[in-house]
Amino acid sequence: MAIAKPKQHQKVVFSGHKRIHCLKFQGIMTPNGLFAHMFGPMEGRRHDAVMFHESGIMTTLEETMNRPDGTPLCMAIQPIRYGPT
């Protein structure tokens, strides 16, 4: 999410990749449109993989995403970007 250039701590929220000041969020949406997980905000300079790891969502999914017989379910991941690209 793009934000206005802050007066202090600009380096923390600056994304060198996108060349904007921003905050990042991570959300998991179910097929029926409900958010099952939200994490953030996180500094704009942080990589998406770091945010994914720090959210702990992988552990939660491994513990809960199983069929009744114990076999794991599959999940498709699609990054969605809003705002300037």
C-alpha positions in Angstrom: 0.0 0.0 0.0 1.6 3.3 -1.1 1.9 6.0 1.6 3.0 9.6 1.6 6.7 10.2 2.1 7.2 10.4 5.8 9.3 13.1 7.4 11.2 10.7 9.6 12.3 7.1 9.0 11.9 7.3 5.3 14.4 4.4 4.7 12.3 2.0 6.7 9.2 2.3 4.4 11.0 2.9 1.1 10.7 0.0 -1.4 13.8 0.2 -3.7 12.2 -2.3 -6.0 9.0 -0.2 -6.6 10.7 3.2 -5.9 7.8 4.2 -3.5 7.2 4.6 0.2 4.8 1.8 1.3 3.6 -0.6 3.9 3.0 -4.3 3.1 0.2 -6.6 4.2 -0.4 -10.3 3.6 -3.9 -11.7 3.3 -5.3 -15.1 2.5 -8.7 -15.1 0.9 -10.9 -18.2 0.7 -12.8 -19.0 -2.6 -16.0 -17.5 -1.2 -14.3 -14.1 -0.6 -13.7 -14.2 3.1 -10.3 -13.3 4.5 -9.0 -16.3 6.5 -5.7 -14.7 7.5 -4.3 -11.1 7.7 -0.8 -10.1 8.6 0.8 -6.7 8.7 1.6 -4.0 8.3 5.3 -4.5 7.6 8.0 -2.2 6.4 7.9 -1.6 2.6 11.6 -2.4 2.3 11.0 -6.0 3.4 10.8 -8.9 0.9 7.5 -10.7 0.5 9.2 -14.0 1.4 10.3 -12.5 4.8 6.8 -11.4 5.5 5.4 -14.9 4.6 8.0 -16.5 7.0 7.4 -14.1 9.9 3.6 -14.4 9.7 3.9 -18.0 10.7 1.1 -18.9 8.3 3.0 -22.0 6.9 2.9 -23.7 10.4 -0.8 -22.9 10.7 -1.6 -24.3 7.3 0.4 -27.5 7.9 -1.5 -28.0 11.1 -5.0 -27.3 9.8 -5.2 -27.9 6.0 -5.8 -31.7 5.9 -8.6 -33.8 4.7 -10.4 -36.0 7.3 -8.2 -39.0 6.2 -5.0 -36.9 7.0 -3.9 -36.2 3.5 -2.9 -32.6 2.9 -4.9 -30.2 0.8 -3.4 -28.0 -1.9 -3.4 -24.3 -2.0 -2.8 -22.0 -5.0 -1.0 -18.7 -4.3 -1.7 -15.7 -6.4 -0.1 -12.4 -5.5 -2.4 -9.5 -5.9 -1.1 -6.0 -6.1 -3.1 -2.8 -5.6 -2.0 0.7 -6.4 1.0 1.8 -8.5 2.9 -1.0 -10.1 
